[in-house]
Amino acid sequence: MAAPSSEAERQRDKERTRADILAVATREFADKGYTGARVDEIAARTSTTKRMIYYYFGGKEQLYIAVLEQAYSAIRALEQQLDVEHLDPEDALRQLAALTFDHHEANPDFIRLVSIENIENAQHLAQSEILSGLADPALGALKVVLERGRAAGRFRDADPLDVHMVISSYCVFRLANRHTFQAIFGRDMLDPARREHYRAMLGDLVIDYLTAR
């Protein structure tokens, strides 16, 4: 019988291998899309084989879904870490907006994956068994803040999903349309000199929408 420490080490090796595959697969799918990505290439860039990738994930589509699940779960986890209940409603909304702004800027592969999956009509995302359950965490914090602001007479009645859409669309547009926007208007939306302006502007847009009468 193997020693407990040996079993634990094997488990750690499995987790490391799986994490390594997901990291490489994320870049491969983000760079080449679902159709263009190759499992052979992912295997060649990891310390495993195509056979082992299929063992861990079942196939290319399952691997792609796992990549999407990890990408969406990461931002949902960040949102849940923000203790909005002890913040002023306006400050809480600004922090939630800033969190999305910072996450999307730091994770351009996430934006590419979202864009690719929209091209695919979300047919892979719809097969995930966990992503539908991530909607509640995404809106839960917003709902709490909006209810507190409305109870205090500071916010008008607003749908949390509408507010989420405003924040998400702003942050996604800034990354996804960076190059075409610059080609047309001559402005780089990721120019570091304008970063704080755009970050504050997002908070202003959300607060202005909620306080408009």
KEMIDO-929813 format. One record per atom (N, C-alpha, C): residue in one letter; x, y, z. Coordinates in steps of 0.02 Angstrom, whole numbers, padded with zeros to 5 digits, always signed. Example, Ala and Ser with C-alpha at 12.3 -4.5 7.8 and 13.67 -1.06 7.14 Angstrom:
! KEMIDO-929813
A+00660-00284+00390
A+00615-00225+00390
A+00660-00165+00390
S+00642-00112+00354
S+00684-00053+00357
S+00645+00002+00394
! end
This chain:
! KEMIDO-929813
M+00043-00060+00000
M+00000+00000+00000
M+00044+00062+00000
A+00029+00109-00043
A+00069+00169-00048
A+00061+00212+00014
A+00113+00246+00032
A+00110+00290+00090
A+00066+00349+00074
P+00032+00377+00125
P-00012+00435+00113
P+00023+00493+00078
S+00087+00503+00095
S+00124+00558+00064
S+00133+00547-00010
S+00142+00482-00031
S+00150+00467-00102
S+00085+00479-00139
E+00028+00460-00108
E-00037+00472-00139
E-00050+00547-00146
A-00032+00584-00094
A-00042+00657-00096
A+00001+00688-00151
E+00062+00663-00159
E+00106+00690-00210
E+00080+00675-00280
R+00052+00614-00289
R+00023+00597-00354
R-00036+00643-00370
Q-00076+00658-00318
Q-00132+00703-00328
Q-00109+00773-00347
R-00055+00795-00314
R-00027+00861-00331
R+00000+00862-00402
D+00030+00806-00423
D+00055+00802-00492
D-00002+00806-00542
K-00057+00773-00526
K-00116+00776-00571
K-00142+00847-00576
E-00146+00881-00519
E-00172+00949-00518
E-00126+00996-00556
R-00060+00987-00547
R-00012+01028-00584
R-00017+01016-00659
T-00022+00953-00678
T-00027+00936-00749
T-00091+00966-00780
R-00146+00959-00744
R-00209+00986-00768
R-00206+01062-00774
A-00176+01095-00725
A-00169+01167-00727
A-00124+01189-00785
D-00071+01151-00797
D-00024+01166-00852
D-00060+01160-00919
I-00100+01108-00927
I-00137+01098-00989
I-00187+01155-00999
L-00222+01174-00947
L-00271+01228-00952
L-00238+01295-00970
A-00180+01308-00941
A-00145+01371-00956
A-00124+01374-01029
V-00096+01321-01055
V-00074+01319-01124
V-00135+01319-01171
A-00187+01281-01153
A-00247+01278-01194
A-00282+01346-01198
T-00281+01382-01143
T-00311+01449-01143
T-00279+01493-01196
R-00213+01493-01198
R-00178+01534-01248
R-00191+01508-01319
E-00191+01442-01328
E-00202+01413-01394
E-00272+01431-01420
F-00323+01423-01379
F-00391+01439-01401
F-00400+01514-01410
A-00370+01554-01367
A-00376+01626-01373
A-00342+01651-01436
D-00286+01621-01454
D-00248+01642-01514
D-00280+01618-01579
K-00306+01557-01579
K-00326+01525-01641
K-00401+01509-01646
G-00438+01520-01592
G-00508+01503-01593
G-00518+01429-01583
Y-00581+01410-01575
Y-00596+01339-01563
Y-00576+01296-01623
T-00595+01319-01683
T-00583+01279-01743
T-00508+01274-01759
G-00472+01330-01750
G-00402+01330-01769
G-00355+01298-01718
A-00376+01294-01656
A-00334+01265-01604
A-00323+01190-01616
R-00264+01166-01598
R-00246+01097-01608
R-00224+01066-01542
V-00254+01009-01525
V-00236+00974-01463
V-00163+00950-01467
D-00141+00932-01527
D-00071+00911-01536
D-00023+00967-01516
E-00041+01028-01533
E+00001+01085-01517
E+00001+01098-01441
I-00057+01090-01410
I-00061+01099-01338
I-00018+01046-01303
A-00022+00985-01327
A+00018+00931-01297
A+00093+00944-01305
A+00112+00970-01364
A+00182+00983-01377
A+00211+01038-01332
R+00167+01082-01309
R+00190+01138-01267
R+00180+01125-01193
T+00160+01064-01176
T+00153+01046-01105
T+00194+00983-01092
S+00197+00964-01029
S+00235+00905-01010
S+00191+00843-01010
T+00150+00837-01062
T+00104+00780-01066
T+00095+00761-01139
T+00045+00719-01153
T+00033+00695-01220
T-00040+00708-01239
K-00055+00702-01303
K-00124+00709-01326
K-00168+00658-01292
R-00142+00598-01284
R-00181+00545-01251
R-00198+00564-01179
M-00149+00594-01145
M-00161+00613-01076
M-00210+00672-01071
I-00208+00716-01119
I-00256+00772-01121
I-00327+00744-01127
Y-00336+00695-01170
Y-00401+00663-01177
Y-00420+00626-01114
Y-00371+00598-01079
Y-00385+00564-01016
Y-00411+00613-00964
Y-00379+00672-00961
Y-00398+00722-00911
Y-00464+00756-00928
F-00476+00769-00992
F-00532+00811-01012
F-00584+00777-01056
G-00565+00724-01090
G-00614+00687-01131
G-00610+00702-01205
G-00587+00761-01224
G-00582+00779-01295
G-00572+00853-01303
K-00565+00875-01364
K-00552+00946-01378
K-00608+00991-01354
E-00670+00972-01368
E-00726+01015-01347
E-00730+01020-01271
Q-00721+00964-01237
Q-00723+00965-01164
Q-00666+01008-01135
L-00609+01005-01168
L-00552+01047-01146
L-00569+01121-01156
Y-00598+01137-01212
Y-00618+01206-01226
Y-00669+01231-01175
I-00718+01189-01158
I-00768+01208-01108
I-00734+01218-01040
A-00686+01176-01023
A-00650+01183-00960
A-00612+01249-00958
V-00584+01269-01015
V-00549+01333-01020
V-00598+01391-01007
L-00656+01387-01038
L-00707+01439-01028
L-00730+01441-00955
E-00741+01383-00926
E-00763+01380-00857
E-00711+01411-00810
Q-00649+01397-00822
Q-00596+01426-00780
Q-00593+01501-00788
A-00599+01525-00850
A-00595+01597-00863
A-00651+01635-00829
Y-00712+01610-00835
Y-00769+01643-00804
Y-00768+01636-00728
S-00747+01579-00703
S-00744+01568-00631
S-00695+01615-00597
A-00642+01632-00632
A-00591+01676-00602
A-00619+01745-00585
I-00656+01775-00630
I-00683+01842-00616
I-00740+01837-00565
R-00779+01783-00567
R-00832+01776-00518
R-00802+01770-00447
A-00746+01736-00442
A-00713+01729-00377
A-00689+01796-00351
L-00663+01838-00395
L-00640+01905-00376
L-00698+01947-00351
E-00754+01943-00386
E-00813+01982-00366
E-00837+01963-00297
Q-00834+01899-00281
Q-00857+01876-00216
Q-00811+01896-00159
Q-00749+01913-00175
Q-00702+01933-00123
Q-00713+02005-00101
L-00748+02044-00141
L-00760+02115-00125
L-00816+02120-00073
D-00800+02148-00015
D-00848+02153+00040
D-00890+02217+00031
V-00939+02212-00014
V-00979+02271-00032
V-01026+02293+00024
E-01045+02248+00069
E-01094+02264+00120
E-01070+02316+00170
H-01004+02324+00175
H-00977+02372+00223
H-00950+02435+00189
L-00970+02444+00126
L-00949+02504+00089
L-01009+02548+00074
D-00997+02612+00068
D-01048+02658+00044
D-01072+02633-00024
P-01138+02635-00039
P-01162+02608-00103
P-01126+02634-00164
E-01113+02699-00166
E-01078+02726-00224
E-01006+02701-00228
D-00972+02698-00170
D-00904+02672-00170
D-00903+02599-00190
A-00952+02561-00166
A-00956+02490-00183
A-00964+02480-00258
L-01007+02519-00289
L-01017+02513-00362
L-00954+02532-00401
R-00922+02585-00378
R-00859+02605-00411
R-00806+02550-00405
Q-00804+02517-00347
Q-00755+02464-00338
Q-00772+02403-00379
L-00836+02386-00384
L-00856+02330-00427
L-00840+02344-00500
A-00853+02406-00522
A-00837+02424-00591
A-00761+02423-00603
A-00723+02449-00554
A-00650+02450-00560
A-00621+02379-00561
L-00652+02335-00522
L-00629+02266-00520
L-00635+02234-00589
T-00692+02244-00622
T-00701+02217-00690
T-00652+02249-00739
F-00644+02315-00733
F-00598+02352-00776
F-00527+02323-00770
D-00504+02314-00708
D-00436+02289-00696
D-00429+02217-00719
H-00479+02175-00705
H-00475+02105-00724
H-00470+02097-00800
H-00514+02132-00836
H-00515+02124-00909
H-00450+02150-00940
E-00424+02205-00914
E-00361+02232-00940
E-00304+02183-00928
A-00304+02150-00871
A-00250+02104-00854
A-00257+02036-00887
N-00316+02022-00915
N-00329+01956-00944
N-00357+01962-01015
P-00317+01985-01062
P-00342+01993-01131
P-00364+01928-01163
D-00336+01871-01140
D-00358+01807-01167
D-00432+01794-01150
F-00454+01819-01093
F-00524+01812-01074
F-00569+01847-01125
I-00549+01907-01144
I-00588+01946-01193
I-00590+01910-01260
R-00533+01882-01280
R-00530+01846-01344
R-00575+01784-01341
L-00573+01748-01285
L-00615+01688-01278
L-00689+01706-01281
V-00708+01760-01248
V-00778+01782-01250
V-00798+01799-01321
S-00755+01835-01357
S-00770+01854-01426
S-00776+01792-01470
I-00730+01745-01461
I-00732+01683-01501
I-00795+01643-01487
E-00814+01638-01423
E-00873+01599-01407
E-00937+01633-01432
N-00937+01698-01438
N-00994+01732-01469
N-00997+01717-01543
I-00940+01713-01576
I-00939+01693-01646
I-00967+01622-01654
E-00953+01581-01603
E-00977+01511-01603
E-01049+01506-01578
N-01082+01564-01568
N-01152+01566-01544
N-01160+01535-01475
A-01107+01536-01435
A-01107+01510-01367
A-01128+01437-01364
Q-01118+01400-01418
Q-01140+01330-01419
Q-01100+01287-01371
H-01038+01305-01357
H-00998+01266-01310
H-01014+01287-01238
L-01020+01352-01229
L-01034+01379-01163
L-01100+01351-01136
A-01148+01342-01180
A-01214+01316-01160
A-01211+01245-01134
Q-01157+01210-01149
Q-01150+01140-01126
Q-01119+01135-01057
S-01092+01189-01031
S-01060+01187-00966
S-01111+01173-00911
E-01091+01132-00864
E-01135+01114-00808
E-01128+01162-00750
I-01077+01206-00752
I-01065+01250-00695
I-01075+01324-00710
L-01070+01344-00774
L-01070+01415-00789
L-01138+01447-00776
S-01192+01410-00784
S-01257+01439-00770
S-01262+01458-00696
G-01228+01421-00654
G-01230+01435-00582
G-01188+01495-00562
L-01148+01521-00609
L-01106+01579-00595
L-01143+01645-00605
A-01204+01641-00630
A-01242+01703-00641
A-01261+01735-00575
D-01280+01695-00526
D-01300+01722-00461
D-01243+01760-00427
P-01182+01732-00423
P-01127+01771-00393
P-01113+01836-00431
A-01121+01834-00497
A-01108+01893-00538
A-01155+01950-00521
L-01217+01932-00506
L-01268+01983-00493
L-01282+01993-00419
G-01261+01946-00378
G-01276+01950-00306
G-01250+02012-00273
A-01186+02027-00284
A-01157+02086-00253
A-01190+02150-00279
L-01203+02152-00344
L-01236+02211-00373
L-01305+02221-00344
K-01342+02167-00336
K-01409+02171-00309
K-01409+02200-00239
V-01362+02177-00197
V-01357+02202-00128
V-01343+02277-00127
V-01296+02299-00169
V-01278+02370-00170
V-01336+02413-00196
L-01368+02390-00249
L-01423+02428-00278
L-01481+02434-00229
E-01495+02381-00193
E-01550+02383-00143
E-01534+02431-00087
R-01471+02431-00065
R-01451+02477-00011
R-01455+02549-00035
G-01432+02562-00096
G-01435+02630-00123
G-01506+02654-00134
R-01549+02609-00156
R-01619+02627-00167
R-01654+02640-00100
A-01640+02599-00049
A-01671+02607+00017
A-01651+02674+00048
A-01590+02696+00032
A-01566+02760+00059
A-01590+02819+00018
G-01628+02807-00035
G-01654+02861-00077
G-01602+02891-00123
R-01547+02855-00135
R-01493+02882-00176
R-01492+02853-00247
F-01518+02793-00256
F-01521+02762-00322
F-01593+02753-00343
R-01605+02759-00407
R-01670+02741-00433
R-01674+02666-00441
D-01733+02641-00454
D-01742+02569-00464
D-01706+02549-00528
A-01665+02497-00524
A-01627+02474-00582
A-01618+02399-00580
D-01618+02369-00637
D-01607+02297-00644
D-01533+02282-00636
P-01513+02239-00590
P-01441+02223-00582
P-01409+02198-00646
L-01447+02162-00686
L-01419+02137-00749
L-01404+02193-00798
D-01445+02246-00797
D-01432+02304-00839
D-01366+02337-00818
V-01356+02344-00753
V-01295+02376-00728
V-01235+02332-00746
H-01242+02268-00737
H-01188+02221-00755
H-01171+02228-00829
M-01222+02234-00871
M-01212+02241-00942
M-01173+02305-00959
V-01190+02360-00927
V-01155+02423-00939
V-01081+02416-00921
I-01067+02388-00863
I-00997+02380-00841
I-00959+02334-00887
S-00989+02276-00902
S-00956+02226-00943
S-00944+02251-01014
S-00994+02284-01044
S-00987+02307-01113
S-00932+02359-01120
Y-00928+02404-01072
Y-00876+02455-01072
Y-00807+02423-01070
C-00798+02376-01024
C-00732+02344-01015
C-00713+02299-01073
V-00762+02263-01100
V-00748+02220-01156
V-00732+02261-01219
F-00772+02313-01231
F-00760+02356-01289
F-00689+02384-01289
R-00668+02407-01231
R-00602+02439-01226
R-00546+02391-01248
L-00553+02327-01234
L-00502+02278-01254
L-00515+02250-01324
A-00577+02228-01337
A-00592+02194-01399
A-00587+02240-01460
N-00601+02304-01451
N-00603+02351-01507
N-00543+02399-01508
R-00493+02382-01470
R-00436+02427-01463
R-00406+02444-01531
H-00393+02395-01572
H-00355+02407-01634
H-00397+02442-01687
T-00461+02423-01695
T-00502+02457-01744
T-00517+02529-01721
F-00526+02539-01657
F-00538+02606-01631
F-00478+02651-01644
Q-00419+02623-01634
Q-00359+02663-01646
Q-00350+02677-01721
A-00365+02628-01763
A-00358+02638-01835
A-00405+02692-01861
I-00465+02696-01832
I-00515+02744-01855
I-00505+02813-01823
F-00493+02815-01757
F-00492+02878-01721
F-00421+02899-01699
G-00373+02855-01709
G-00305+02873-01690
G-00292+02876-01615
R-00334+02840-01577
R-00325+02840-01504
R-00321+02767-01479
D-00270+02754-01439
D-00261+02689-01409
D-00297+02689-01341
M-00350+02650-01335
M-00388+02648-01273
M-00350+02616-01216
L-00293+02584-01231
L-00251+02556-01178
L-00189+02599-01164
D-00190+02659-01188
D-00136+02706-01173
D-00131+02716-01098
P-00074+02700-01066
P-00068+02707-00994
P-00084+02777-00969
A-00072+02828-01010
A-00084+02897-00989
A-00159+02911-00980
R-00201+02871-01012
R-00274+02881-01007
R-00307+02829-00963
R-00269+02783-00935
R-00299+02728-00898
R-00343+02751-00840
E-00317+02793-00797
E-00356+02815-00739
E-00417+02856-00760
H-00410+02892-00814
H-00468+02930-00840
H-00524+02882-00860
Y-00507+02829-00897
Y-00558+02781-00919
Y-00586+02742-00860
R-00543+02726-00812
R-00565+02688-00753
R-00616+02729-00712
A-00600+02793-00702
A-00646+02837-00666
A-00710+02850-00706
M-00702+02856-00771
M-00759+02869-00815
M-00811+02814-00810
L-00789+02751-00805
L-00835+02695-00799
L-00877+02702-00736
G-00844+02718-00680
G-00881+02728-00617
G-00930+02785-00623
D-00909+02839-00655
D-00954+02897-00664
D-01016+02878-00705
L-01006+02840-00758
L-01062+02819-00801
L-01114+02779-00761
V-01089+02732-00721
V-01135+02690-00682
V-01173+02732-00630
I-01137+02775-00594
I-01168+02815-00542
I-01217+02865-00573
D-01198+02896-00629
D-01242+02944-00663
D-01307+02910-00685
Y-01301+02848-00710
Y-01360+02812-00731
Y-01407+02798-00672
L-01378+02780-00616
L-01419+02761-00557
L-01447+02821-00520
T-01417+02878-00529
T-01441+02937-00493
T-01480+02986-00537
A-01488+02967-00601
A-01527+03011-00646
A-01600+03010-00626
R-01632+03067-00630
R-01703+03072-00610
R-01746+03092-00671
! end
